[in-house]
């Protein structure tokens, strides 16, 4: 079975459908941890749980082979991004996760 991330990257799911995929995990047999079922690393999952708005960064990281935290930092370095509330929140969350040892 393909993960949610894989399905999104193939264009078979929209990012907005992630809650349906989480519901499918809850309804299914015990098996993979949710972060693996979704196709995320534990760090990406931790960040997503704290701020669901970072999902596009996670998808882009998988698409490009990059790191979601690095992509968030690069985005926040852009002049318009520095004024965006959600991007600042994402940057703070990434720093906190790294500080807590929850970001690989």
N, C-alpha and C positions, 0 to 999 in steps of 0.2 A: 504494500500500500504506500502511496506517495504521501509525503508530509505536506502540510499546509504551505510551507515556504516553497517547496518544489512545484506545487500546483499553481501558486501565484506566479512564479517565474515562468511557467509554461503558458500562462494566460487562462488557465482553467478555473481559477478562483480569483475573486477580488479581495483586497485587503480587508474590506468591510465585512467579509464573511467569516472572520476569524472566530467570532463567538459561536457560530454554528459548528465549527470544527472542534472547539473546546467542548461543546455539548456532545458531539459524537464520541469524544474521548471518554466523557463521563458515562455515557450510555453503553460503551463497548466493554469487552472483557478486560480484566486487569492485565497489564503488560508494560508497555513503555511508559516512562515518566512523561508528563505532559510536555515538557520542553523538547524532548526528543520526538514525540508524536507530532508536534508543530514544526519540527525541523530547525529548532533554534539551539544555540549553545546555552549552557546554564546562565552565562553572563547576559546574553541577549534576552533570555526569558526574564531574568531579574529586572532588567531595565524596562522591558515591555510591561511587566506587572505594575511597576511603579509609575509608568507613564506610557499608556497605549499609543500616544501620538508619535512614538519613535519607530513604529512598525515600518514606515517607508525607509528609514535608515537601515533597519535590519535587512529588509528585502534588497536594498541597494548593495549592502555589504556582501550578501550571498551572490548577487548578480556579478559583482566586480571582483570578488575574492578579497575584498577589503575588510576592515574592522569597523563595526558600527560606531564604537566610541570615537574612532578617528574621523569618521565621516561626520559625526555630530560636531566635533570640534572644528573641522574644516568649514562646515556650514555656518557655524556661529562666528567664524572669522569674517564672514561676508558682512558688509555694512548694513544691509537691511535685516539680516538675521540677528544682529546684535540688539535690535529693537524689538524682536518678536518674543513675546512672553513664553510661548511653549518651547522655543529652541533654547532659551536661557535655562528653563526648567530641565530640559534634557541634559544640558551640559552639567548642571549641578548634580543631577542624579548619577550621571556617569562618573563624576569625581567621587561622589559618596560611595558608590559601589566599589570603585577601585580602592578607596580608603578602607573599606570594610573587608577587603579581600574577596569580594563577590564577583569581581570582573577578572576574567582570565587574561 
